[in-house]
Amino acid sequence: MAVMKVIEIMADSDKSWEDATRKGIAKASKSLKGIRSAWVQNQSVTINEKGEVDSYRINLKLSFEVH
């Protein structure tokens, strides 16, 4: 029987929410082993002074196996 742990991380990108998700998982994979799933819990954007989207932000819940 596997024991799983869930953590929450935040990531951002200047390209897209998908890119922010990829970056968040890639960064977390450097210190967490056995990541099994990711759930995008929340999405938001920051707006610059011109009223344009500046960055895409996501909150991810990652589950990984505890050894």
C-alpha positions in Angstrom: 0.0 0.0 0.0 1.4 3.4 -1.0 1.2 6.4 1.3 0.7 9.7 -0.5 1.4 13.2 0.6 -0.1 16.4 -0.9 1.6 19.8 -1.0 0.6 23.0 -2.5 2.9 25.1 -4.7 2.6 28.4 -6.7 4.2 29.0 -10.1 4.0 31.7 -12.7 4.9 32.3 -16.3 4.8 35.2 -18.8 3.5 32.9 -21.5 0.5 30.8 -20.3 -1.1 28.9 -17.4 0.1 25.7 -19.1 3.7 26.9 -19.1 3.3 27.9 -15.4 2.1 24.4 -14.7 5.1 22.8 -16.5 7.5 25.1 -14.7 6.0 24.4 -11.3 6.2 20.6 -11.8 9.7 20.8 -13.2 10.9 22.8 -10.3 9.2 20.6 -7.7 10.6 17.5 -9.4 14.1 18.6 -8.5 13.5 18.0 -4.8 10.4 15.7 -4.7 10.6 12.2 -6.1 7.6 10.1 -7.1 5.2 12.9 -8.1 2.1 11.1 -9.2 -0.4 13.8 -10.0 -0.9 17.6 -10.1 -4.2 19.4 -9.7 -4.5 23.0 -10.8 -6.5 24.5 -7.9 -6.5 28.1 -9.0 -5.5 30.4 -11.9 -4.9 34.1 -11.8 -3.1 36.8 -13.8 -1.2 40.0 -12.9 -1.9 43.1 -15.0 0.7 45.7 -15.9 0.2 49.5 -15.9 -0.9 49.4 -19.6 -3.8 47.1 -18.6 -2.2 44.0 -20.3 -1.6 40.6 -18.8 1.8 40.6 -17.3 2.0 37.0 -15.9 0.0 33.9 -15.5 -0.1 32.3 -12.0 -1.3 28.9 -10.8 -1.7 27.2 -7.5 -1.0 23.4 -7.9 -1.6 20.6 -5.5 1.0 17.9 -6.1 0.7 14.3 -4.7 3.7 12.1 -4.3 4.6 8.8 -2.7 6.1 8.9 0.8 8.8 6.2 1.2 
